[in-house]
Amino acid sequence: MKKHNFYAGPSILSQYTIKNTAAAVLDFADMGLSILEISHRSKQFQAVIDEADALVKELLDIPAGYSVLWLGGGASMQFCMAPMNLLNKKAGYLDTGVWASKAIKEARLFGDVDVVASSKDKNYNYIPKDYVVPQDCDYFHYTSNNTIYGTEIRKDPDVGNVRLVADMSSDIFSRKFDVSKYDLIYGGAQKNLAPAGVTLAIVRDEALGHVDRVLPTMLDYRTHVKKGSMFNTPPVLPIYAALQTLRYYKEVGGVEVLEKLDIAKAEKLYEAIDSSRMFVATVPNHEDRSIMNVCFVMKPEYAELEKAFLEFADSKGMVGIKGHRDVGGFRASLYNALPMESVDALVECMKEFQKK
Ligand SMILES: *Cc1c(COP(=O)(O)O)cnc(C)c1O
């Protein structure tokens, strides 16, 4: 049976990425060796990381003065690395969910944190809008897509003269945004780019070197900028896979084309949910709804059918649609690699279940 992969992360990758990565595990760059067993200092791997850097810059339209970094430790490591490198006195944070709160907790280890707004009062089912970023902050941090709650900030926030930092783990490469407004962007690769094990960071070189504290070598962005992500052994295989995804993104026409398709997929699914008598979306404001992670639940009168729907969906080849435990219900993640065909299959599956 054909499987439809709605996992939130690690998540679906393009067949192009999977096939080319599998081939390189057997024979990489005609070396007669597996990519698993070659030096990261070989000229063949240097070419991989150089091309990956260049493609990230091209696809996201990154201006001069920024470095693309491939790091370990996941997006969670960036929760401490960002404040360590950028926070002297005070930072502003927007609290829009579990990942944002985890980032806040780490930032507090390095200075004052002003949580400018939070949507915790409604279990994070909306994006706070009426807040001002104090201009004495070293930077303002926000999470562009809240993977767990299915909310998304699709417009670059207005922060005045304050530096801007974003966790874009689960929506990078799904929409156009203006990199020049940011000083640091980071994301774990396992949602829209590669298998788990590498974190992409895009940093404005000029933003570094302004904090007073002593930084451990590995946690200093400047180390990785200087050494082109090769200070130590980088995650070779995930970077190779990321390169395949980036080539694929370029091949299909870039971020603009991906964004159109992503919006069409999300609109179709939200429409099916909004027009159904059994399901309801957990995010009421349409403008706050994520196009990457669509969260929905059973209406109260059908609540006891939740398990039955999960079993039915499973029997139809739907994988990974159980909602996060903090939200319950269902979550369908519609990352770039998910074809429209899978959205159609899920919509059909919901309709069939309602008929039964
Ligand atoms: C998945 C996720 C993270 C955590 O990523 P790790 O690589 O597992 O540390 C952080 N932020 C967001 C928005 C995520 O979706």
The ligand as an SDF file (V2000), in Angstrom:
LIG
                    3D

 15 15  0  0  0  0  0  0  0  0999 V2000
   11.9420   20.4010   15.8770 C   0  0  0  0  0  0  0  0  0  0  0  0
   12.1200   21.7790   16.3510 C   0  0  0  0  0  0  0  0  0  0  0  0
   13.1390   22.1430   17.2380 C   0  0  0  0  0  0  0  0  0  0  0  0
   14.0710   21.1350   17.8600 C   0  0  0  0  0  0  0  0  0  0  0  0
   14.9820   20.6750   16.9440 O   0  0  0  0  0  0  0  0  0  0  0  0
   16.1440   19.6730   17.3790 P   0  0  0  0  0  0  0  0  0  0  0  0
   16.9810   19.6300   16.1540 O   0  0  0  0  0  0  0  0  0  0  0  0
   15.4970   18.3730   17.7180 O   0  0  0  0  0  0  0  0  0  0  0  0
   16.8640   20.2560   18.5440 O   0  0  0  0  0  0  0  0  0  0  0  0
   13.2710   23.4720   17.5860 C   0  0  0  0  0  0  0  0  0  0  0  0
   12.4420   24.4000   17.1010 N   0  0  0  0  0  0  0  0  0  0  0  0
   11.4450   24.0890   16.2500 C   0  0  0  0  0  0  0  0  0  0  0  0
   10.5380   25.1620   15.7240 C   0  0  0  0  0  0  0  0  0  0  0  0
   11.2530   22.7730   15.8450 C   0  0  0  0  0  0  0  0  0  0  0  0
   10.2460   22.4590   15.0140 O   0  0  0  0  0  0  0  0  0  0  0  0
  1  2  1  0
  2  3  1  0
  2 14  2  0
  3  4  1  0
  3 10  2  0
  4  5  1  0
  5  6  1  0
  6  7  2  0
  6  8  1  0
  6  9  1  0
 10 11  1  0
 11 12  2  0
 12 13  1  0
 12 14  1  0
 14 15  1  0
M  END
$$$$
